[in-house]
Amino acid sequence: MSQVFTNKIKSARFINPPENSVIELLYGEANELTAFHLEINFSNQEFLDFIEEWPLEKIEKAARTAARERAQLKENYDKQIIDTYRAQLRAQLKEDYDKQIIDEISNIKKDMAISCKDIFNYINENNKDRSAVFDLKLFVLEHNMDLKDKKLKLRIRKAKTILDLLQIYNETVK
């Protein structure tokens, strides 16, 4: 029997997944298409005429393809969201880590900072300490390798205190 859509069907698809009990078919000629809804009913002559022209397997195959495409789109979207979240988290962790490192370096600098009071306390406590005086003699001589004045070198070697050495060092710096 001939129906309004006979030999004019352009596409067909299930419109109520996952039940897949209603088919929407688009039929017509040229640029003018008409939508027609058809329930799956094997006792309905319209349905029987339709599946004679457009098999259900074709619609099912298209539905499976569309479902795979939707699943792939969702997977890609989810991956993009996860990647964006990871990038943001990575950036935040790096920022936090960098801030922590800067804070630790600042604390180390504070701990290492030597005040004038510390310097004078060290000099007063170690002024006559032979090891401290010897180390300072080496430092003064190393930093004045091109020193030609033998009397000055002798004074450095004979110095007994840190204060004496600092006074001599001051003369070499000028």
C-alpha positions in Angstrom: 0.0 0.0 0.0 1.3 3.5 -0.7 1.9 6.0 2.1 2.6 9.7 2.0 6.3 9.0 2.7 6.7 6.2 0.1 9.9 6.6 -1.9 10.5 10.1 -0.3 12.3 9.1 3.0 15.5 11.1 3.6 16.3 9.9 7.1 14.9 8.0 10.0 15.8 7.7 13.7 14.5 6.7 17.0 13.4 9.7 19.0 13.0 8.1 22.4 16.2 6.2 23.3 16.7 3.9 25.1 13.1 2.5 24.6 13.3 3.0 20.8 9.6 2.6 20.4 8.9 5.7 18.2 10.6 6.5 14.9 10.8 10.0 13.4 11.2 9.9 9.7 11.9 12.9 7.5 10.4 12.7 4.0 9.9 15.0 1.2 11.4 16.4 -2.0 14.2 18.9 -2.6 14.4 21.4 0.2 11.1 20.8 1.8 11.1 18.0 4.4 8.3 16.8 6.6 8.7 15.0 10.0 6.5 12.0 10.6 6.3 10.0 13.8 5.6 6.3 13.7 5.2 3.9 16.6 6.8 0.5 16.2 3.8 -1.7 15.8 4.0 -4.8 13.6 0.1 -4.8 13.2 0.1 -1.2 11.8 0.2 -1.1 8.0 2.0 2.3 7.9 4.8 0.8 10.0 5.0 -2.3 7.8 5.2 -0.1 4.6 7.9 1.9 6.3 10.1 -1.0 7.2 9.7 -2.4 3.7 11.3 0.7 2.4 13.7 1.5 5.3 14.7 -1.6 7.4 14.8 -1.4 11.2 18.4 -2.6 11.1 19.4 0.5 9.3 17.8 2.7 12.0 19.4 0.5 14.8 22.8 0.8 13.1 22.4 4.6 12.9 21.3 4.7 16.6 24.4 2.6 17.7 26.7 4.9 15.7 25.0 8.0 17.2 25.3 6.5 20.7 29.1 5.8 20.1 29.6 9.3 18.8 27.8 10.8 21.9 29.9 8.6 24.2 33.1 9.7 22.4 32.0 13.3 22.7 31.3 12.9 26.4 34.6 11.1 26.9 36.5 13.9 25.1 34.6 16.5 27.1 35.4 14.7 30.4 39.0 14.4 29.4 39.2 18.1 28.6 37.6 19.0 32.0 40.0 16.7 33.8 43.1 18.0 31.9 42.0 21.6 32.6 41.6 20.8 36.3 44.9 19.0 36.4 46.6 22.0 34.8 45.0 24.4 37.2 45.9 22.2 40.2 49.5 21.8 38.9 49.8 25.6 38.5 48.4 26.2 42.0 50.7 23.6 43.5 53.7 25.1 41.7 52.7 28.6 42.9 52.3 27.3 46.5 55.6 25.4 46.3 57.4 28.5 44.9 55.9 30.6 47.7 57.0 28.1 50.3 60.5 28.0 48.9 60.7 31.8 48.9 59.5 31.9 52.5 62.0 29.3 53.5 64.8 31.2 51.8 63.7 34.4 53.6 63.7 32.6 56.9 67.2 31.2 56.2 68.4 34.7 55.3 67.0 36.0 58.6 68.7 33.2 60.5 72.0 33.8 58.7 71.9 37.5 59.1 74.7 38.8 61.2 74.2 41.9 63.1 76.9 44.4 64.1 76.3 43.3 67.7 77.0 39.7 66.7 80.3 40.8 65.1 81.5 42.8 68.1 80.4 40.0 70.5 82.5 37.6 68.4 85.5 39.9 68.5 85.3 40.5 72.2 84.8 36.8 73.0 87.6 35.5 70.6 90.0 38.5 70.6 92.8 36.5 72.1 91.8 33.0 70.9 94.8 31.6 69.1 92.8 29.7 66.5 90.6 32.7 65.6 93.6 35.0 65.4 95.5 32.5 63.2 92.5 32.1 60.8 92.2 35.9 60.5 95.9 36.2 59.8 95.5 33.7 56.9 92.6 35.7 55.6 94.4 39.0 55.7 97.5 37.5 54.1 95.5 35.8 51.3 93.6 39.0 50.5 96.8 40.9 50.3 98.9 38.5 48.2 100.5 41.4 46.3 101.7 43.1 49.6 105.3 44.1 49.2 105.8 45.8 52.5 107.8 43.3 54.6 107.4 45.3 57.9 103.6 45.1 57.4 103.7 41.4 56.7 105.8 40.9 59.9 103.3 43.0 61.9 100.5 40.7 60.6 102.5 37.6 61.6 103.3 38.9 65.1 99.7 40.2 65.9 98.3 38.6 69.1 94.7 39.7 68.9 91.8 40.1 66.4 91.7 43.8 67.1 95.4 44.2 66.2 94.8 42.3 62.9 91.8 44.4 62.1 93.8 47.6 62.6 96.6 46.2 60.3 94.0 45.0 57.7 92.5 48.5 57.7 95.9 50.0 56.8 96.2 47.6 53.8 92.8 48.3 52.4 93.5 52.1 52.1 
